Amino acid sequence: MSKALIVSTAEYKTKFSAMLTEVGFSQVEQAHSCIEARRLIVEREYALMIINAPLVDEFGYELAIYAVENTTMSVLLLARADVSEAVENKVEDYGVVVMSKPVSSEGMFKTLKALHANHNRISSIIRSNRRLQDKLEELKLVDRAKCLLISEGMSEEEAHKYIESNAMDMRVSKKQIAEKIISLKQYD
């Protein structure tokens, strides 16, 4: 379920909702200021933010930088043609996409599709990274538990089999058995 946030003083939600839905966004919300957008970013998770600069409380590039530094969302910043190059120079190193206004429907559609695909790719990488971190954490705990069992007189192979068989018998993960061994050995 991909959500998009439009940050604009004008009513852009209705203008882009159909296009965003066609690209693959299931929900579209709008904020009218950077302060409101920051609050929403903290409260909810968005896949995309479109900033129609300038805004009432900031130009918008500050919000774009804040969003990419603190979330995984893609950010599209719409700026007037006369300032878009200067804005792009400020945000390009952060991965913010800048488009000059007025924007053609075709150009906007293609950009939104690319940003949605990019966000999906990043989300997939993040999920994979989390799985690897969880696996690494499990390996560390199991190794620590095995070391404790080895210090009690078991061989490494016996300690490994002990953890593995207890996990299978109790129908829990090796991580849970390792945590139990570690907690019991701390009080010995």
N, C-alpha and C positions, 0 to 999 in steps of 0.2 A: 504494500500500500504506500505509494509515493505521494507525498504532499508537497505543494508549492506555496510559497509566500511571495506576494507582490507587495512591494513597498513603494507607495506613490501617493502624492497629494491629490491627484486626479483619480477618478474611478476607472481603474484598469482591469479590475477583476472580471467584469462582464466581457470586456474586450478580448481578453486572453483565455478565459475559462474553456471555451470550446476547443481552442488550439491545444491547450495544456492537456485536456482530457483525451484528445485524439493522439497525442504523443505518448500518453501512458500515466499521467498524474490523476489520482483518484479524488483528490481534494485540493481546493484552491482557497487560500485565505488572503486577506489584505490588511496591511498596516499603513497608517497615514503619516507616521513619523519614525525616525530612527530609534527613539526611546521605546515606542510601542513594539517595533520590530525586535529590538534586543530582548525585551521581556518575553515575547513569543518564542524566540530562539532558545531561551533558557527553559521555558516550559514545555516545548514540543520539539519534535524532530521533523525536519523538512529535508527533502531531497534537492530542492531548487529554491533559490531566491532571485526574484527579478527586482532590481532597484531602478526606478524611474527618477533620475536626478534632474534638477536639484530637489532636495526635500526641505521641509520647513525648519528643521533644527540642525541639519548638517547638509553638506553637499551630497553625500552618499558613499563616497569611496572609503571613508573611515568605517562605515558599517560593513561594506564589502570585505575589507581586510579583517575586521573583527569576526565576521561569519566564517571565513575560510580558515582562520587560525583556531577557532574554537569549535567547529563542527565539521561534518563530512559533506556538507551540502555543496552543490555547484552554485556559482553566483554569476548572474548576467546583469551588467550595469548599462543602462541606456542613458546616453548623454548627448547634448546638442553637438552637432557636427563641429562647431567652432572650438569646442573644448575637449572633444573626445580623445584627441591625440595626447593632450596633457594628462588627462585622467588615466588613459591607458598606460602611460609611462609610470604612474604612481602605483598601479595595481597589477601590472602584468607579471611581476615576479611571484605573485601570490596565486596565480592561476585564475584570476577573475577575467571573465570575457566581457569586453566592452564593445557595444554597438552604437553607431551614430544614429541619432534621430533626424528625420523620420525613418522608421524601419519598415521595409517591405514585408508583407505577410509571408511571402515565400522564404525570405531570408530569416525571418523570425522563426518560422516553422522548422527549417533545417537546423538552426542553432539550438532550438529547444530539444529536438531529437538527439543531437550530438551531446548536449549536456545531460540529458536523461540517460543515455547509454553510458556516458562517462561516470555518472553517479552509480549506476548499477555495477559497473566494473570495480569502482573503488569499494563499494559495499561488499562485493564478493571477496576482494582482497582482505578487507578488515575482518570478515567472518572467518576466513582461512587463517589469518594471523591469530585470532582469538582461540581457534581450535588448537593451533600449534602451541600457543602459550599455556593452555590448559593441559595439554599432553606433557609439555616440559615440566610444569608444576607437579603433575602426577609422578613423572619419572624421578624428580628430586625427592619427593616424599617417600616413594618406594625405596629408593637407594638409601635414604636416611634410616628407614625402618630396617632394611636389610643390614645396615652397619650395626644397628643396635642389637639385632638378633645374632650377628656374627660375634659381637662382643660378649654375648651370653654363651658362646660355645658352638654355635651352628656354623656349618660351612656356607659359602656363598650360594651354592646350589641348593642346599637345604633351606636356607632363608628364602630364596626365590620361590621354591616349591611350596613352602609354608604359607607365604602371602598369597600366592596364586590359588592354592587349594582352598584356603579359608574364604577367599573372595568368591570362588565358584560355589562352595558349600552354603555360604550365607546369602548368595545371590546379590552381592554388592560389588562395587568396584574395588580394584586393588588400592586405589587412593584412599578409600574409606578404611580398609584394613590397615594400611600404613599409618593413617592418622590415629587409629585406635592403639596400635603398637607404640607409637611415639608418645601418646598421652599417658599410657600405662607405664612406660619406662621412665617418664619424667618424675614420677612419684616414687620410684624404687629407691 
